[in-house]
Amino acid sequence: MSRFVSKGIAFVLSVTLALPGTAWAHNESVHQRMTDFAYHVLLASARFSSGQTVSARLATGMKRLADADPAVKAFYAEAVPAVKKLRELRSGLPEVATTCADAQVVTAMGSPMPAWQLPAGTTLPDLPMSGVRLPVGIGYAHGADCGIDGAYAPSGVLASANPGAFTARDHTGVTLGYWAAAPDKEKKDWVLHSTTLETLQNPVVLAQIGAATTVAVSTVCLLACGLFPPACAACPILALGAGGTVVDEIASVDADALESEDYVGFGHFIDMKPTPANPAPFDEKPGKLMSRAGPTGTTDVTEDLVMILFDIAGMHVNRVASQAPGNYQIILGASGAIGTDAHRNSTARTVAQWELPVLPDLQLTAVDNLGMYGYLQAKANRGTSLESRNLGWPLHALGDASVPMHTVGASGFGHRPYEDCAEMVFDQLVGSGNVAASVTAVSEVITRAVKWRKFITDWRKANASTDVPVRDLVTALAAATRSKATARPEVFQPIASLTYILDQDAAVAVYDTPAMAELQRDLLLDGIAAEVAFLLSVTEVAP
C-alpha cells in the first residue's frame, strides 16, 4: 500500500492524531498481574524455606522440585531475604482524594476514602510495602474512582502463602505490579510535532478550510431539503457551525506538543529479527521501525495505514519535549561501544537525527533500554519512594518481551487482539481457578525462574559484579519469545488488527483457541519467571 496519498484529508487526520487517547493501554492489567504472581512465587518460596505454612498441595509440589534439583532448594532459601527487602521498599504510591464508588470496598476500608491508616508522621509514598493495607488497581490515581481493587486476591494456591482478609494481606506484589503497569501512562515519553498541522494553522489556510467545510455541509443540506423540507431551516446554522467547529478544533491544538497514551508504546518494542545492515541500528537490537515491522519485515495493512496517517500528518518526534530519547538511549561508557554491563551501548543521536525523519522512517528506542533506565534510576534513588516506582520499568520491559508482537516491532499482526485475549484468559492460563492447574503453573514458574536466576548469576561471575544485566535479560527473553512465536506462525495474523477496529470480539476470538492458549501460557509463564529472577536478584545489588 502506498504511504503517499492526497493531503486533502490531512487536517482531519492531524486533528484525530492530536486528540489524547482515553482508553487504557493494551495490557496494563496483565503487567500488574504478572508482577503480583512473580512476587507471590517468591513469597511462597520464602515461607516454604522457613517452614511456614502454605497449602498442602503447594508444599508437596515445591518439595518435589527441591528434591529433584538442589538449585531449587537454594532458590527457596535465597527468597527469604529477598522478600524481606522487597517488603521494606517504600510504596511510592501517591495519595489521592477521590472517593470509592464500590460499596464492598467502602465497607472493607471503613471509609469512602482510601483508608491507609498511616502511622503518625508517615506519608503514603514513604510507607513500607509491608504497611500497604489496600490493593491498588491500574486505575489508582488515574480515574474518577479511588482505584482500590475490591476483587483482588492472590492467584490460586498462592493465596495460601498470603492469607488474610481484604486489608490484612501482604500487598507488596500488587503494589509492585501497579508500578510495572505505570510506564504505559508516560505520555511525556513521546511528544510529537506535526508539520502538516502547523501549515494548516496558517490563518489563510484556516479560512479556506472553514469555507470548504461550510460548502460541504451546505451540499448535504441541499440533498436533505429535497427529501425532508423541514430540515432546511437548520441548514444555514449547521453549515456555519460546521466550518467554525473545524477551524476552532485545528487552531486549538498545539502542533508542536502532540501527546497521547497511544504514542506511549513507541519505545516498548525490541525487534529480534536479524539485524538489518541498512538502516544500521542505533542499538544492538533495534527498537520499532514501522517500515520493517512484522515477523518477516514486511508490514501488514494496519501498519501501512498507521504509516500513511503519520506521513500525511507530517508527524515527527519533538526531541526537546520528549523524555524517551534521553531516557532510553543507554550509554554506559562510550557511544556504540560495549558498556559496563557487557551490552553494546546505544549510538548517540543528534537532535536532527531524531527530528528530521517522519515517524515511520525513524528507529525508536528499544524496550531493553527502557528497562535499563528504570533499573539505573531505582539504584540512584535507593531507599526513597522513587525506588519502587522505577523498578516498574524493568518489570514492564520483561512483560513486553513476553509478547510476540513486541519482539518483531509490530503494532499490527494481531497485536491488540492477542493482548486482549491474554488478559481475558489470564486466570485460566495460570490456573487460578483449579488447584491442580495452579500448582502446575507455580511449579513451572519456579523451574524456569531458577534457569533465569542462573542466567543472572552466570553473568555476575563472568563480570565480577553483583549487578543485574537488565539489557541482556530482556533481550534473552525477547529472543526466546520470538523463537517460540515464529515456530507457530498463526500467532501473527495480518488481518486481525484491522478486524479489531471493526469487530473487537471477532478479532479476539481468533486467539481464543486451545492451540493459542498453549503458546500464550508458555510465554506468560516464561515472562513471570524472568520477573521472579529479577526481583530476587535486584535485592542483592550492592549499594
C-alpha positions as CSV (number, residue, x, y, z in Angstrom):
1,M,0.0,0.0,0.0
2,S,1.3,3.4,-0.9
3,R,2.2,5.7,2.0
4,F,1.6,8.8,0.0
5,V,-2.0,9.9,-0.6
6,S,-3.8,13.2,-1.1
7,K,-3.2,15.8,1.6
8,G,-6.8,17.0,1.2
9,I,-7.8,14.9,4.2
10,A,-4.6,15.8,6.2
11,F,-6.3,18.2,8.6
12,V,-8.9,15.6,9.7
13,L,-6.1,13.1,10.3
14,S,-4.0,15.6,12.1
15,V,-6.7,16.6,14.5
16,T,-7.6,12.9,15.1
17,L,-4.0,12.1,15.9
18,A,-3.6,15.1,18.1
19,L,-6.5,14.2,20.4
20,P,-5.5,12.5,23.6
21,G,-6.4,8.8,24.0
22,T,-8.8,7.9,26.7
23,A,-8.7,4.1,26.6
24,W,-6.3,2.1,28.9
25,A,-3.1,1.0,27.3
26,H,-3.3,-2.5,25.8
27,N,-2.2,-4.8,28.7
28,E,-1.7,-2.8,31.9
29,S,-3.8,-5.3,33.8
30,V,-1.6,-8.2,32.6
31,H,1.6,-6.3,33.6
32,Q,0.2,-5.9,37.1
33,R,-0.9,-9.5,37.5
34,M,2.3,-10.9,36.1
35,T,4.4,-9.0,38.7
36,D,2.0,-9.8,41.5
37,F,2.2,-13.5,40.6
38,A,6.0,-13.3,40.5
39,Y,6.2,-11.8,43.9
40,H,3.9,-14.4,45.3
41,V,6.1,-17.2,43.9
42,L,8.9,-15.6,45.9
43,L,6.7,-15.3,49.0
44,A,5.7,-18.9,48.8
45,S,9.3,-20.0,48.3
46,A,10.4,-18.0,51.4
47,R,7.6,-19.4,53.5
48,F,8.3,-22.9,52.4
49,S,12.1,-22.5,53.1
50,S,11.3,-21.0,56.5
51,G,8.9,-23.8,57.5
52,Q,5.9,-21.6,57.4
53,T,2.5,-22.8,56.2
54,V,1.4,-23.0,52.5
55,S,-1.3,-25.3,51.2
56,A,-0.5,-29.0,51.4
57,R,-0.8,-29.4,47.6
58,L,1.6,-26.5,47.0
59,A,4.0,-27.7,49.6
60,T,4.1,-31.1,48.1
61,G,4.8,-29.7,44.7
62,M,7.5,-27.4,45.9
63,K,9.2,-30.2,47.9
64,R,9.2,-32.4,44.8
65,L,11.1,-29.7,42.9
66,A,13.6,-29.2,45.6
67,D,14.3,-32.9,45.9
68,A,14.9,-33.2,42.2
69,D,17.2,-30.2,41.9
70,P,19.4,-28.7,44.7
71,A,19.4,-25.4,42.8
72,V,15.7,-25.1,43.6
73,K,16.3,-25.6,47.3
74,A,18.9,-22.8,47.2
75,F,16.4,-20.7,45.3
76,Y,13.9,-21.1,48.1
77,A,16.5,-20.1,50.7
78,E,17.5,-17.0,48.7
79,A,13.9,-15.9,48.5
80,V,13.8,-15.4,52.3
81,P,16.0,-12.3,52.4
82,A,14.6,-11.1,49.0
83,V,11.0,-11.0,50.3
84,K,12.1,-9.2,53.4
85,K,13.9,-6.5,51.3
86,L,11.0,-6.1,48.9
87,R,8.6,-5.6,51.8
88,E,10.9,-2.9,53.1
89,L,10.7,-0.9,49.9
90,R,8.8,2.4,50.2
91,S,5.4,2.1,48.3
92,G,5.9,5.3,46.2
93,L,2.1,5.4,46.0
94,P,0.6,8.9,45.6
95,E,-2.2,9.9,47.9
96,V,-5.5,10.6,46.0
97,A,-8.5,12.3,47.3
98,T,-11.2,10.7,45.2
99,T,-13.9,8.6,46.9
100,C,-14.7,5.0,46.3
101,A,-17.9,4.0,44.5
102,D,-17.8,0.3,45.4
103,A,-19.9,-0.4,48.5
104,Q,-17.9,-3.6,49.3
105,V,-14.6,-1.7,49.2
106,V,-16.0,1.1,51.4
107,T,-17.2,-1.4,53.9
108,A,-13.9,-3.2,54.0
109,M,-11.9,0.0,54.3
110,G,-14.3,1.5,56.9
111,S,-14.4,4.8,54.9
112,P,-15.4,6.1,51.5
113,M,-11.9,7.5,51.1
114,P,-8.9,5.2,50.8
115,A,-8.2,4.3,54.4
116,W,-4.5,3.7,54.6
117,Q,-4.3,4.0,58.4
118,L,-0.8,5.5,58.1
119,P,1.5,5.6,61.2
120,A,1.9,9.0,62.7
121,G,4.5,11.1,60.8
122,T,4.5,8.7,57.7
123,T,3.2,9.6,54.2
124,L,1.8,7.0,51.8
125,P,4.7,7.3,49.4
126,D,7.2,6.7,52.2
127,L,5.1,3.8,53.7
128,P,7.0,0.5,53.6
129,M,5.3,-2.1,51.3
130,S,4.7,-4.2,54.4
131,G,2.3,-1.5,55.7
132,V,0.2,-1.1,52.5
133,R,-3.2,-2.4,53.6
134,L,-5.1,-1.8,50.4
135,P,-4.7,-3.4,46.9
136,V,-4.4,-0.7,44.2
137,G,-5.8,-1.3,40.7
138,I,-4.3,0.1,37.5
139,G,-6.7,3.0,37.7
140,Y,-5.5,4.2,41.0
141,A,-4.6,7.9,40.8
142,H,-5.7,7.9,37.1
143,G,-9.5,7.9,37.3
144,A,-12.6,9.4,38.9
145,D,-12.9,6.5,41.4
146,C,-10.4,5.8,44.2
147,G,-8.9,2.9,42.3
148,I,-8.9,0.3,45.0
149,D,-9.4,-3.2,43.6
150,G,-12.2,-4.8,45.7
151,A,-11.9,-8.1,43.8
152,Y,-8.2,-8.6,44.4
153,A,-6.9,-11.9,45.6
154,P,-3.7,-13.8,45.0
155,S,-3.8,-16.3,42.2
156,G,-4.9,-19.9,43.0
157,V,-2.8,-21.8,45.6
158,L,-0.6,-18.8,46.0
159,A,-3.3,-17.3,48.2
160,S,-2.2,-19.9,50.9
161,A,1.1,-18.0,51.1
162,N,-0.7,-14.7,51.7
163,P,-3.7,-15.4,53.9
164,G,-5.9,-12.8,55.5
165,A,-8.8,-10.5,54.8
166,F,-9.0,-7.7,52.3
167,T,-7.0,-5.2,54.4
168,A,-4.8,-7.8,56.1
169,R,-2.8,-9.3,53.3
170,D,0.7,-8.5,52.1
171,H,0.1,-6.1,49.2
172,T,3.7,-5.8,48.1
173,G,3.1,-7.8,44.9
174,V,0.1,-5.9,43.7
175,T,1.8,-2.6,44.5
176,L,4.9,-3.6,42.6
177,G,2.5,-4.7,39.8
178,Y,0.9,-1.2,39.8
179,W,4.4,0.2,39.1
180,A,5.0,-2.4,36.5
181,A,2.0,-1.2,34.6
182,A,2.9,2.5,35.1
183,P,5.2,3.0,32.1
184,D,2.1,2.8,29.9
185,K,1.0,6.1,31.4
186,E,4.1,8.0,30.5
187,K,2.6,10.4,27.9
188,K,5.7,12.6,28.0
189,D,7.9,9.8,26.7
190,W,7.0,10.7,23.1
191,V,5.8,14.2,22.2
192,L,5.2,14.7,18.5
193,H,5.3,17.6,16.1
194,S,3.0,17.8,13.1
195,T,4.3,19.9,10.2
196,T,1.0,19.4,8.4
197,L,-1.0,20.7,11.3
198,E,1.4,23.6,11.6
199,T,0.8,24.5,8.0
200,L,-3.0,24.2,8.4
201,Q,-2.9,26.6,11.3
202,N,-1.8,29.4,9.0
203,P,-4.8,31.9,9.1
204,V,-5.2,31.9,5.3
205,V,-5.3,28.1,5.2
206,L,-7.7,28.0,8.1
207,A,-10.1,30.4,6.3
208,Q,-10.0,28.1,3.3
209,I,-10.8,25.0,5.4
210,G,-13.7,26.8,7.1
211,A,-15.2,27.8,3.8
212,A,-14.7,24.3,2.3
213,T,-16.4,22.6,5.3
214,T,-19.3,25.1,5.1
215,V,-19.8,24.3,1.4
216,A,-19.6,20.6,2.0
217,V,-22.3,20.7,4.7
218,S,-24.4,23.0,2.6
219,T,-24.3,20.5,-0.2
220,V,-25.5,17.7,2.1
221,C,-28.3,20.1,3.2
222,L,-29.5,20.6,-0.4
223,L,-30.0,16.9,-0.7
224,A,-31.8,16.7,2.7
225,C,-34.1,19.5,1.7
226,G,-35.4,17.5,-1.3
227,L,-36.1,14.6,1.0
228,F,-37.3,16.3,4.1
229,P,-38.1,20.0,3.6
230,P,-38.4,20.9,7.4
231,A,-34.7,20.1,7.8
232,C,-33.9,23.1,5.5
233,A,-34.4,25.6,8.4
234,A,-31.4,24.2,10.3
235,C,-29.0,24.1,7.3
236,P,-27.6,27.6,7.5
237,I,-26.8,27.2,11.2
238,L,-25.3,23.8,10.6
239,A,-23.2,24.9,7.7
240,L,-21.7,27.9,9.5
241,G,-21.3,25.9,12.7
242,A,-19.5,23.0,11.0
243,G,-17.0,25.4,9.4
244,G,-16.4,27.1,12.7
245,T,-16.0,23.9,14.6
246,V,-13.4,22.5,12.3
247,V,-11.4,25.8,12.3
248,D,-11.6,26.0,16.1
249,E,-10.5,22.4,16.5
250,I,-7.5,22.8,14.3
251,A,-6.5,26.1,15.8
252,S,-6.8,24.8,19.4
253,V,-4.2,22.0,19.0
254,D,-0.5,22.7,19.7
255,A,1.2,21.3,16.6
256,D,4.5,21.1,18.5
257,A,3.3,19.2,21.5
258,L,1.1,16.3,20.5
259,E,0.9,13.7,23.2
260,S,-1.3,10.7,23.7
261,E,-1.4,7.3,25.5
262,D,-1.5,5.9,22.0
263,Y,2.1,7.1,21.5
264,V,3.5,5.8,24.8
265,G,4.2,2.3,23.4
266,F,6.6,3.5,20.7
267,G,9.6,2.6,22.9
268,H,8.1,-0.7,24.1
269,F,9.4,-2.9,21.3
270,I,12.6,-4.8,20.5
271,D,13.0,-6.2,17.0
272,M,14.7,-9.6,17.4
273,K,14.7,-10.3,13.7
274,P,18.2,-10.5,12.1
275,T,19.7,-7.0,12.5
276,P,19.5,-5.0,9.2
277,A,22.5,-3.5,7.6
278,N,20.5,-0.6,6.3
279,P,19.5,1.4,8.2
280,A,22.1,0.5,10.7
281,P,20.5,0.1,14.2
282,F,21.2,2.6,17.0
283,D,21.1,-0.3,19.5
284,E,22.4,-3.8,19.5
285,K,18.8,-4.9,18.7
286,P,16.8,-2.1,17.3
287,G,13.5,-0.8,18.6
288,K,10.4,-0.3,16.5
289,L,10.9,0.8,12.9
290,M,7.5,0.9,11.3
291,S,8.6,0.3,7.8
292,R,10.1,-3.2,8.7
293,A,7.5,-4.2,11.3
294,G,6.3,-7.8,11.4
295,P,7.7,-11.3,11.7
296,T,9.5,-11.1,8.3
297,G,10.0,-7.3,8.0
298,T,7.0,-7.0,5.6
299,T,4.3,-4.8,7.1
300,D,0.6,-5.7,7.3
301,V,-2.3,-3.4,6.3
302,T,-2.6,-2.0,9.8
303,E,1.0,-0.9,9.9
304,D,0.6,0.5,6.4
305,L,-2.4,2.6,7.5
306,V,-0.6,3.9,10.5
307,M,2.3,4.9,8.3
308,I,0.0,6.7,5.9
309,L,-1.6,8.6,8.7
310,F,1.7,9.7,10.2
311,D,3.1,10.6,6.7
312,I,0.0,12.7,5.9
313,A,0.1,14.4,9.3
314,G,3.8,15.1,8.9
315,M,4.5,13.6,12.4
316,H,8.0,13.9,13.8
317,V,9.5,13.5,17.3
318,N,9.8,16.7,19.3
319,R,13.2,15.8,20.7
320,V,13.3,18.6,23.3
321,A,9.9,17.8,24.8
322,S,10.1,14.0,24.6
323,Q,11.6,12.1,27.6
324,A,12.2,8.8,25.9
325,P,15.1,9.8,23.5
326,G,17.1,10.9,26.5
327,N,16.0,8.3,29.0
328,Y,16.1,5.2,26.7
329,Q,19.4,5.9,25.0
330,I,21.6,3.9,27.4
331,I,25.3,4.8,27.1
332,L,27.4,3.3,29.9
333,G,30.8,4.4,28.7
334,A,31.4,5.2,25.1
335,S,28.7,5.7,22.5
336,G,28.1,2.5,20.4
337,A,30.8,0.6,22.4
338,I,30.4,-2.3,24.9
339,G,29.0,-0.8,28.1
340,T,29.9,-1.5,31.6
341,D,27.1,-4.1,31.7
342,A,28.8,-6.0,28.8
343,H,26.0,-5.0,26.5
344,R,26.6,-2.7,23.5
345,N,25.6,0.8,24.2
346,S,23.2,2.9,22.2
347,T,24.8,5.0,19.5
348,A,24.2,8.7,20.4
349,R,21.9,10.6,18.0
350,T,21.8,14.3,17.3
351,V,18.7,16.4,17.6
352,A,18.5,16.4,13.8
353,Q,18.7,12.6,13.6
354,W,15.7,12.4,16.0
355,E,13.6,15.2,14.5
356,L,14.2,15.2,10.7
357,P,12.7,11.7,9.7
358,V,9.0,11.4,9.6
359,L,7.9,8.9,12.3
360,P,7.5,5.8,10.1
361,D,11.2,6.2,9.0
362,L,12.6,6.7,12.5
363,Q,14.1,3.9,14.6
364,L,12.6,4.2,18.0
365,T,14.2,3.2,21.3
366,A,14.3,-0.5,22.3
367,V,12.4,-1.9,25.3
368,D,15.6,-3.4,26.9
369,N,16.9,0.2,27.2
370,L,13.6,1.2,28.8
371,G,14.1,-1.5,31.4
372,M,17.7,-0.5,32.0
373,Y,16.7,3.2,32.5
374,G,14.3,2.2,35.3
375,Y,16.9,-0.1,36.9
376,L,19.5,2.7,36.9
377,Q,17.0,5.1,38.3
378,A,16.0,2.7,41.0
379,K,19.6,2.3,42.1
380,A,20.1,6.1,42.1
381,N,17.1,6.5,44.3
382,R,17.6,3.6,46.6
383,G,15.8,4.0,49.9
384,T,13.5,6.6,48.6
385,S,9.9,6.5,47.5
386,L,11.1,6.6,43.9
387,E,12.9,3.2,44.1
388,S,9.8,1.0,43.8
389,R,8.3,3.2,41.1
390,N,11.4,2.9,38.9
391,L,11.6,-0.9,39.4
392,G,8.4,-0.9,37.4
393,W,10.4,-0.1,34.2
394,P,12.4,-3.3,34.1
395,L,9.4,-5.3,35.2
396,H,7.4,-3.7,32.4
397,A,10.1,-4.4,29.9
398,L,10.1,-8.1,30.8
399,G,6.4,-8.2,30.4
400,D,6.6,-6.7,26.9
401,A,9.4,-9.1,26.0
402,S,7.0,-12.0,26.5
403,V,4.6,-10.8,23.8
404,P,5.4,-11.9,20.3
405,M,4.4,-8.7,18.5
406,H,6.7,-6.6,20.8
407,T,9.6,-8.8,19.7
408,V,9.1,-8.1,15.9
409,G,8.2,-4.4,16.2
410,A,4.6,-4.9,15.1
411,S,1.7,-2.7,16.0
412,G,-0.4,-4.8,13.7
413,F,-0.3,-8.6,13.0
414,G,-2.9,-9.1,15.8
415,H,-1.1,-7.2,18.5
416,R,-4.1,-5.7,20.2
417,P,-6.4,-8.7,20.0
418,Y,-3.6,-11.0,21.2
419,E,-3.1,-8.9,24.3
420,D,-6.8,-8.5,24.9
421,C,-7.2,-12.3,24.7
422,A,-4.3,-12.9,27.1
423,E,-5.9,-10.5,29.6
424,M,-9.3,-12.2,29.1
425,V,-7.9,-15.7,29.8
426,F,-5.1,-14.8,32.2
427,D,-6.7,-16.7,35.1
428,Q,-7.1,-19.9,33.0
429,L,-3.5,-19.6,31.7
430,V,-2.1,-19.6,35.3
431,G,-4.7,-22.0,36.7
432,S,-6.2,-19.6,39.2
433,G,-9.5,-21.5,39.4
434,N,-8.2,-25.0,39.6
435,V,-5.9,-26.3,42.4
436,A,-4.0,-28.8,40.3
437,A,-3.5,-26.4,37.4
438,S,-2.4,-23.7,39.8
439,V,0.2,-26.0,41.4
440,T,1.4,-26.9,38.0
441,A,1.7,-23.3,36.9
442,V,3.6,-22.3,40.1
443,S,5.9,-25.3,39.7
444,E,6.7,-24.4,36.1
445,V,7.4,-20.8,37.1
446,I,9.8,-21.9,39.8
447,T,11.6,-24.2,37.5
448,R,12.0,-21.5,34.8
449,A,12.9,-18.8,37.4
450,V,15.8,-21.0,38.6
451,K,17.1,-21.0,35.0
452,W,16.7,-17.2,34.6
453,R,18.4,-16.9,38.0
454,K,21.3,-18.9,36.7
455,F,21.4,-16.6,33.7
456,I,21.9,-13.7,36.0
457,T,24.4,-15.4,38.4
458,D,26.5,-16.7,35.4
459,W,26.7,-13.1,34.1
460,R,27.7,-11.9,37.6
461,K,30.5,-14.5,37.8
462,A,31.7,-13.6,34.3
463,N,31.8,-9.9,35.1
464,A,32.7,-10.0,38.8
465,S,29.6,-8.0,39.6
466,T,26.5,-8.1,41.8
467,D,24.5,-6.1,39.3
468,V,21.6,-7.3,37.2
469,P,22.2,-7.5,33.5
470,V,18.8,-5.9,32.6
471,R,19.6,-5.3,28.9
472,D,20.8,-8.9,28.4
473,L,17.9,-10.3,30.4
474,V,15.2,-8.5,28.4
475,T,16.9,-9.3,25.1
476,A,17.3,-13.0,26.0
477,L,13.6,-13.3,27.0
478,A,12.6,-11.5,23.8
479,A,14.7,-13.8,21.7
480,A,13.0,-16.8,23.3
481,T,9.6,-15.3,22.8
482,R,10.3,-14.6,19.1
483,S,11.7,-18.1,18.6
484,K,8.6,-19.8,20.0
485,A,6.2,-17.5,18.2
486,T,7.9,-17.9,14.8
487,A,7.5,-21.7,15.2
488,R,3.8,-21.0,15.5
489,P,3.3,-18.6,12.6
490,E,-0.5,-18.5,13.1
491,V,0.2,-16.1,16.1
492,F,0.9,-13.3,13.6
493,Q,-2.4,-12.6,11.9
494,P,-2.1,-9.9,9.3
495,I,-5.8,-9.1,9.2
496,A,-6.7,-9.4,12.9
497,S,-5.6,-5.9,13.9
498,L,-7.7,-4.4,11.1
499,T,-10.7,-6.6,12.0
500,Y,-10.3,-5.4,15.6
501,I,-11.2,-1.8,14.5
502,L,-14.5,-3.1,13.1
503,D,-15.3,-6.0,15.4
504,Q,-13.2,-6.4,18.6
505,D,-14.9,-9.7,19.7
506,A,-14.3,-11.3,16.3
507,A,-10.6,-10.3,16.3
508,V,-10.0,-11.5,19.9
509,A,-11.8,-14.8,19.1
510,V,-9.0,-15.6,16.6
511,Y,-6.7,-16.0,19.6
512,D,-9.1,-17.7,21.9
513,T,-8.3,-21.2,20.9
514,P,-6.6,-24.2,22.7
515,A,-3.6,-24.0,20.4
516,M,-3.1,-20.3,21.0
517,A,-3.7,-20.7,24.8
518,E,-0.8,-23.2,24.8
519,L,1.6,-20.7,23.3
520,Q,0.2,-17.8,25.4
521,R,0.7,-19.9,28.6
522,D,4.2,-20.8,27.7
523,L,5.2,-17.2,27.0
524,L,3.4,-15.8,30.0
525,L,5.0,-18.2,32.5
526,D,8.4,-17.5,31.0
527,G,7.9,-13.8,31.4
528,I,6.7,-14.3,35.0
529,A,9.7,-16.5,35.8
530,A,12.1,-13.8,34.4
531,E,10.4,-11.3,36.7
532,V,10.8,-13.7,39.7
533,A,14.6,-13.9,38.9
534,F,14.8,-10.2,38.5
535,L,13.0,-9.4,41.8
536,L,15.2,-11.8,43.7
537,S,18.4,-10.6,42.2
538,V,17.7,-6.9,42.4
539,T,17.6,-7.2,46.2
540,E,21.2,-8.4,46.2
541,V,22.7,-5.5,44.3
542,A,25.4,-3.8,46.3
543,P,24.9,-0.1,47.1
